[in-house]
Amino acid sequence: MPEKRKSAYIKATQEAQQPQASTPSVPVNTVTQLQSDTVTPQDTPTVQRSVEPKVDKKVTFYLNQSQVDKLDQLEIDFRQIYKRKVNRNEIVRFLIDQCNIDNLTGL
């Protein structure tokens, strides 16, 4: 019966345990100083943050049933025409952005 072949794991561990003849003369775990002990600032400009961070504020308002139905219908119609989803918040935000004082004359 032929001799069993050594597995790759056993072969690798045996090779790692044998001392190697061509070891480099550099000591292991040494620290070499690359440049200096102090940190020098870079000459590249840094990115400045905007003054006003965008923060959404939660607002609650109440709608009657016909207004809720109309908002739902706008959502459905938008999805059918433009083939992408839109939610109620996006619709209300858009309407607020488009509205001006002249639109409020009927109040």
N, C-alpha and C positions, 0 to 999 in steps of 0.2 A: 504494500500500500504506500502510495507516495506521501511525502511529508507535507503537513498542512502549511498553507501559506500564511505568513504573519499579516495581521490586520494593519491597516494604515495607522490606526491609533497606537498600537503597540510599537510599530516601527518608529513613529515620530517621538514617542516618549523615550525610547531607548537611545535614539540619536541625540535628544536633548540632554540626557544624563551623561553621555560620554564627553570627556573634556575635548575641546577642539584645539587643534594645534595652531591654527592661524587666528588667535585672539588678538585684537588690536591692543596697542600699548596704552590707550586712553583709559584712565581709571573710570569705573562705573560710578554713577550717582555723584558726579561733580558738577559744580556750578561755575560757569565762566561768565565774567562780566562782559557785556556786549558793548555798551557805550559809557554811560555815566550813571551816577546815583540819582540825579534830578530829572524831573520830567519837564520837557520843554514844550511850550504851547505851539500848536500848529498855526500856520498862516492862513488856513482856509476859513471863510466866514461860516458862522453858525446859522442854523435855521431859526428864524424868529417866529414865535407863535402869534396868532392873531390876538388882538386885544379882547375881543368878545368871543368866548367859546359858544358854540351852538348848543343850546339847552332847550329841549322841548318842555313845555309846561303843561301839566294836566289841567284840562278844563272840562267841567261837566255841564251839560245843558239838557233840557227836557224837550222832547218833540211829541206832538200829538200823533195819533195813529196814521192819519193821512200823510203827514210829513215823513214818517218812517217808511211807509209804503212807497212814497215817491223816491226816497233815497235808495231803497232796495231796487226799484225799477231802473234808476239811473245806473246802478252797479251792474245789473243784468244787461241793459242795453249797451253799456260800454264794452263789456266782455264780448258780446255778440258782434259788435261792429269792429272793434280794434284787436280782437283775438288775444287779449291779455287781461290778467286779473287786476282789479282795482278795488281797494276797500273803502269803507265809509269815511275813514279819516282822511284819505287822500282826496276824496271828493269834497269834503267840507273845507279842507285846507285850500284847495284850488279855488273854490267859490269865494272864500274870504280874501284870498290874494287878488281876485279879479274885481271884487266889489269896491265901489267908491261911494262918496256921499250922495251922488245923484241917484244911485240905485235905491237909496233909502227914503225917497220922497213919499212912497206909498205907505209908510208906517203910521 
